[in-house]
Amino acid sequence: LETFAAFGGPIASCCLLSAPILTIRKLQAARDTGGLSPNYFVFQFLASAFWLIYGLLVSSVSIMVCNGWGVVVAAYCMMGFLGVLGVMETEGRPSPVSTRAEATKKSIITFGGSVAFALILAAVASSSESVASTICGLVSAGLSTAMLASPLESIKQIFAVKSAAILSPVTIGAAIVNCALWVLYGLCRSDPFVITPNSLGLLSSVVLMGLVVRFGTKPPLQPKDELPASTCPPPSDTCSTDMVMVVTKDKNVGMTAGKVLDELPPLTNTTTSASSSVMGETVASVAVEVAAQKSPDSFVTLSSASTPPPQQQLPTT
C-alpha cells in the first residue's frame, strides 16, 4: 500500500498542481486577468516550497517530487500573471483587482519569505532535525488546509442560486483521489502532518462533490425581468405601415422588423401601439421566428397601420 500511495500520490498531485497552467494560458490568450488576483498562485508557491523543504527534512522522495513541480508551476503562473497585468496596463485598461506593481511586490515577498524560512529551518536542523521537521510540518499543514478548504466559501452561493455551476466535477474528483492517496501514504508512514491536511481536504472535496450531485452544474436560472408599464405617446395622424413591434417574455432583445405585418398569422391577445416610438424595455427577436411559434401569449404589442391607435397602457408580461 505504501508503494502504491508513494507513486500514486505524486502523480495525482502533479496533475492537480498543473491545472493553473491552463488558467494562465487562457488569460494570456484573452490578454485580460478576468478579475482574478495573484493570491492563489502565491499560496501555491508557499505551500509547495514549504512541503518541498519538509520532504527534504524527512527524506521523502514522493513529497519532494510533487512539491518541487508545484514550485515550478506556481513560479511560471506568477510570471505569466504579471505579464498579463503588464499588457493590460500598457493598453490602458488596468485590472481592478491588482496592479502589476502590487503583484510584483507580493511575488518578491513570497520568494524572499520562502528563502528566509528555508535558511531558518536549516539553522534549526543543524542542532535538531526533529524540531525543524515539526515546525516545517506544522506550517505546511496549515497552508495546505487553508488551500484545500478555500472552495468551501462557495457553499453559500451554491445554496442561494441552487446550482453548482461554479464547481468543476473533474477537479473535485481529482482532489478526492489526490487527498485519499496522501492520507494512505501518511498512514503508512505514521505522519500526522501529511494525514491531517489531506483528511480535511478529502472531507471538503466530498462535500463539494455532494453539492454537484445535489444541484448539478447547469447555470442558474436568471430571473425574468418584467417589462415596466409604459404609456404610448400620442398617436400620429397615421401609423407607420413599415413598422411592427413584438415583445416576447423570453429575452429583452430589441428588434424592429420592416414590412412583415402581412407575414404574421392572425394574432390574439394583442394591443395596438403607436408605431416607431413605442416605449418600453426593448423588443424581441426576429418577428417571423416569433410568429412561427404560434404562441399568442408571447406577443405583447403590435403596431399596425390599420387603425390609428388609442393611447393606452401596455400590459406587463
C-alpha positions as CSV (number, residue, x, y, z in Angstrom):
1,L,0.0,0.0,0.0
2,E,2.8,2.4,0.8
3,T,4.4,1.8,-2.5
4,F,1.1,2.3,-4.3
5,A,0.5,5.6,-2.4
6,A,4.1,6.7,-2.9
7,F,3.7,6.5,-6.7
8,G,0.0,7.4,-7.0
9,G,0.1,10.4,-4.7
10,P,2.8,12.3,-6.5
11,I,1.2,11.6,-9.9
12,A,-2.2,12.8,-8.8
13,S,-0.6,15.9,-7.1
14,C,1.4,16.8,-10.2
15,C,-1.8,16.6,-12.3
16,L,-3.7,18.8,-9.8
17,L,-0.9,21.3,-9.4
18,S,-0.7,21.7,-13.2
19,A,-4.3,22.9,-13.5
20,P,-3.3,26.6,-13.1
21,I,-1.2,26.4,-16.2
22,L,-4.4,26.1,-18.3
23,T,-5.8,29.1,-16.5
24,I,-2.8,31.3,-17.2
25,R,-2.8,30.2,-20.9
26,K,-6.5,31.4,-21.2
27,L,-5.6,34.7,-19.5
28,Q,-2.7,35.2,-21.9
29,A,-4.9,34.4,-24.9
30,A,-7.6,36.9,-23.7
31,R,-5.0,39.5,-22.7
32,D,-7.0,40.0,-19.5
33,T,-6.9,38.7,-15.9
34,G,-10.6,38.3,-15.8
35,G,-10.8,39.8,-12.3
36,L,-8.5,37.2,-10.8
37,S,-6.0,38.0,-8.2
38,P,-2.4,36.6,-7.8
39,N,-3.2,35.3,-4.3
40,Y,-3.9,31.7,-5.3
41,F,-0.5,31.4,-7.1
42,V,1.2,33.0,-4.2
43,F,-0.3,30.4,-1.8
44,Q,0.5,27.6,-4.1
45,F,4.1,28.7,-4.3
46,L,4.4,29.0,-0.5
47,A,2.7,25.7,0.2
48,S,4.7,23.8,-2.4
49,A,8.0,25.4,-1.2
50,F,7.4,24.5,2.5
51,W,6.4,21.0,1.6
52,L,9.5,20.6,-0.5
53,I,11.6,21.6,2.5
54,Y,9.6,19.2,4.7
55,G,10.2,16.4,2.2
56,L,14.0,17.1,2.4
57,L,13.9,17.0,6.2
58,V,12.0,13.7,6.4
59,S,13.8,12.2,3.3
60,S,10.5,11.6,1.4
61,V,11.1,11.4,-2.4
62,S,7.4,11.4,-3.1
63,I,6.8,14.7,-1.2
64,M,9.9,16.3,-2.8
65,V,8.9,15.3,-6.4
66,C,5.4,16.6,-6.5
67,N,6.0,19.8,-4.5
68,G,9.1,20.6,-6.5
69,W,6.9,20.5,-9.5
70,G,4.4,22.7,-7.6
71,V,7.0,25.3,-7.0
72,V,7.9,25.4,-10.7
73,V,4.2,25.7,-11.8
74,A,3.5,28.4,-9.3
75,A,6.5,30.4,-10.3
76,Y,5.5,30.1,-14.0
77,C,1.9,31.1,-13.3
78,M,3.0,34.1,-11.2
79,M,5.3,35.3,-14.0
80,G,2.6,34.8,-16.6
81,F,0.1,36.7,-14.5
82,L,2.5,39.6,-14.1
83,G,2.9,39.6,-17.9
84,V,-0.9,39.8,-18.5
85,L,-1.2,42.7,-15.9
86,G,1.6,44.5,-17.8
87,V,-0.2,44.1,-21.1
88,M,-3.5,45.4,-19.6
89,E,-1.8,48.5,-18.2
90,T,0.0,49.2,-21.4
91,E,-3.3,49.1,-23.3
92,G,-4.8,51.5,-20.7
93,R,-7.2,49.0,-19.0
94,P,-5.6,48.2,-15.6
95,S,-7.0,45.3,-13.6
96,P,-9.4,46.5,-10.8
97,V,-8.1,43.7,-8.5
98,S,-4.4,44.2,-8.5
99,T,-1.8,46.4,-10.3
100,R,1.4,45.0,-11.7
101,A,3.4,46.7,-9.1
102,E,1.3,45.2,-6.3
103,A,1.5,41.7,-7.7
104,T,5.3,42.1,-8.2
105,K,5.7,43.1,-4.6
106,K,3.7,40.1,-3.5
107,S,5.8,37.8,-5.6
108,I,9.1,39.2,-4.2
109,I,7.9,39.0,-0.6
110,T,6.7,35.4,-1.2
111,F,10.0,34.3,-2.8
112,G,12.1,36.1,-0.1
113,G,10.0,34.7,2.7
114,S,10.4,31.2,1.4
115,V,14.2,31.6,1.2
116,A,14.4,33.1,4.7
117,F,12.2,30.3,6.1
118,A,14.4,27.7,4.5
119,L,17.6,29.3,6.0
120,I,16.0,29.4,9.4
121,L,15.0,25.7,9.2
122,A,18.5,24.8,8.0
123,A,19.9,26.5,11.1
124,V,17.4,24.7,13.4
125,A,18.0,21.4,11.7
126,S,21.8,21.7,12.3
127,S,21.0,21.3,16.0
128,S,17.8,19.3,16.0
129,E,16.4,17.9,12.8
130,S,13.2,16.7,14.5
131,V,12.3,20.2,15.7
132,A,12.9,21.6,12.3
133,S,10.7,19.0,10.6
134,T,8.0,19.6,13.2
135,I,8.0,23.3,12.6
136,C,8.0,22.9,8.9
137,G,5.3,20.2,9.1
138,L,3.0,22.5,11.1
139,V,3.4,25.4,8.7
140,S,3.0,23.3,5.6
141,A,-0.1,21.5,7.0
142,G,-1.6,24.9,7.9
143,L,-1.1,26.3,4.4
144,S,-2.4,23.1,2.7
145,T,-5.5,23.1,5.0
146,A,-6.3,26.7,4.0
147,M,-5.9,26.0,0.3
148,L,-7.9,22.8,0.3
149,A,-10.7,24.3,2.3
150,S,-10.9,27.5,0.3
151,P,-13.6,26.2,-2.1
152,L,-16.0,25.8,0.8
153,E,-16.5,29.5,0.6
154,S,-18.7,28.9,-2.4
155,I,-21.3,26.8,-0.5
156,K,-23.4,29.8,0.5
157,Q,-23.6,30.9,-3.1
158,I,-24.4,27.4,-4.4
159,F,-27.4,27.1,-2.0
160,A,-28.5,30.6,-2.9
161,V,-28.7,30.0,-6.7
162,K,-29.5,26.3,-6.4
163,S,-26.7,25.5,-8.9
164,A,-23.1,24.1,-8.5
165,A,-22.1,25.6,-11.9
166,I,-19.1,27.3,-10.3
167,L,-17.6,23.9,-9.4
168,S,-15.7,21.6,-11.7
169,P,-16.6,17.9,-11.1
170,V,-13.4,16.8,-12.8
171,T,-11.2,19.0,-10.5
172,I,-13.1,17.9,-7.4
173,G,-12.8,14.2,-8.4
174,A,-9.0,14.6,-8.9
175,A,-8.8,16.3,-5.5
176,I,-10.6,13.4,-3.8
177,V,-8.2,10.9,-5.4
178,N,-5.2,13.0,-4.5
179,C,-6.2,13.5,-0.9
180,A,-7.1,9.9,-0.4
181,L,-3.8,8.7,-1.7
182,W,-1.9,11.1,0.5
183,V,-3.9,10.1,3.5
184,L,-3.0,6.5,2.8
185,Y,0.7,7.5,2.4
186,G,0.6,9.4,5.7
187,L,-1.0,6.4,7.5
188,C,1.7,4.1,6.1
189,R,4.4,6.4,7.4
190,S,2.5,7.4,10.6
191,D,3.0,11.1,9.6
192,P,0.3,13.3,11.2
193,F,1.4,16.3,9.1
194,V,0.5,14.5,6.0
195,I,-2.6,12.8,7.3
196,T,-4.3,15.9,8.9
197,P,-4.5,18.4,6.0
198,N,-5.3,15.7,3.4
199,S,-8.0,14.3,5.6
200,L,-9.6,17.7,5.8
201,G,-9.1,18.2,2.1
202,L,-10.8,14.8,1.4
203,L,-13.7,15.8,3.6
204,S,-14.2,19.2,1.9
205,S,-13.9,17.6,-1.6
206,V,-16.6,15.0,-0.8
207,V,-18.9,17.8,0.5
208,L,-18.4,19.7,-2.7
209,M,-19.0,16.7,-4.9
210,G,-22.2,16.1,-2.9
211,L,-23.3,19.6,-3.9
212,V,-22.5,18.9,-7.5
213,V,-24.7,15.7,-7.4
214,R,-27.5,17.6,-5.5
215,F,-27.7,20.7,-7.6
216,G,-26.0,19.8,-10.8
217,T,-23.7,22.1,-12.9
218,K,-26.2,23.8,-15.1
219,P,-26.1,27.6,-15.0
220,P,-28.6,29.0,-12.5
221,L,-31.9,30.3,-13.9
222,Q,-31.8,34.1,-14.4
223,P,-34.9,35.9,-13.1
224,K,-37.1,37.2,-15.9
225,D,-37.1,41.0,-15.9
226,E,-40.6,42.3,-16.1
227,L,-41.3,44.9,-18.7
228,P,-42.3,48.1,-16.9
229,A,-45.7,49.5,-17.6
230,S,-45.5,52.4,-20.0
231,T,-47.9,54.6,-21.8
232,C,-47.8,55.0,-25.6
233,P,-47.2,58.6,-26.8
234,P,-50.0,60.5,-28.5
235,P,-50.8,58.9,-31.8
236,S,-49.8,60.5,-35.0
237,D,-52.2,61.0,-37.9
238,T,-51.4,57.7,-39.3
239,C,-49.4,54.8,-38.0
240,S,-46.3,53.7,-39.9
241,T,-47.1,50.8,-42.4
242,D,-43.5,49.8,-42.2
243,M,-43.2,49.0,-38.6
244,V,-44.1,46.0,-36.5
245,M,-43.1,45.8,-32.8
246,V,-43.1,42.5,-30.9
247,V,-42.2,41.8,-27.3
248,T,-41.5,38.3,-26.0
249,K,-41.4,37.0,-22.5
250,D,-38.1,35.2,-23.1
251,K,-35.5,37.9,-23.7
252,N,-35.2,41.6,-23.8
253,V,-33.7,41.9,-27.2
254,G,-34.5,44.9,-29.5
255,M,-35.8,44.2,-32.9
256,T,-37.8,46.2,-35.4
257,A,-38.9,44.3,-38.5
258,G,-39.9,46.3,-41.6
259,K,-42.9,45.4,-43.6
260,V,-43.5,42.0,-42.1
261,L,-47.0,42.6,-40.8
262,D,-48.5,40.7,-43.7
263,E,-46.3,37.7,-42.9
264,L,-47.7,37.4,-39.4
265,P,-50.6,35.0,-38.8
266,P,-53.7,36.2,-37.1
267,L,-52.8,37.0,-33.5
268,T,-54.9,37.2,-30.4
269,N,-54.4,39.0,-27.1
270,T,-52.5,41.8,-28.8
271,T,-52.9,45.5,-28.3
272,T,-52.3,48.3,-30.9
273,S,-49.5,50.7,-30.2
274,A,-48.0,53.8,-31.8
275,S,-45.6,52.7,-34.4
276,S,-41.9,53.5,-34.2
277,S,-41.8,55.5,-31.0
278,V,-43.2,52.6,-28.8
279,M,-41.6,52.9,-25.3
280,G,-40.7,50.0,-23.0
281,E,-37.7,47.8,-22.4
282,T,-36.7,46.9,-26.0
283,V,-38.3,44.5,-28.3
284,A,-37.9,41.0,-29.3
285,S,-36.1,38.8,-31.7
286,V,-36.9,38.2,-35.3
287,A,-40.6,38.7,-35.9
288,V,-41.1,35.9,-38.4
289,E,-39.4,33.4,-36.0
290,V,-41.7,34.6,-33.2
291,A,-44.7,34.3,-35.3
292,A,-43.8,30.7,-36.3
293,Q,-44.0,29.7,-32.7
294,K,-47.8,30.3,-32.9
295,S,-47.8,31.2,-29.3
296,P,-50.2,34.1,-28.8
297,D,-49.0,34.5,-25.2
298,S,-45.6,35.5,-26.3
299,F,-46.9,38.6,-28.1
300,V,-47.4,41.8,-26.1
301,T,-47.6,44.6,-28.5
302,L,-48.0,45.0,-32.3
303,S,-48.0,48.2,-34.4
304,S,-50.2,48.3,-37.4
305,A,-51.4,50.8,-40.0
306,S,-54.9,49.5,-39.9
307,T,-56.3,51.9,-37.4
308,P,-55.0,55.0,-35.5
309,P,-54.0,53.6,-32.1
310,P,-55.6,55.0,-28.9
311,Q,-53.3,56.0,-26.1
312,Q,-53.3,53.2,-23.6
313,Q,-51.0,51.4,-21.1
314,L,-49.1,48.3,-22.2
315,P,-49.6,45.2,-20.1
316,T,-46.7,43.7,-18.4
317,T,-45.5,40.2,-19.2
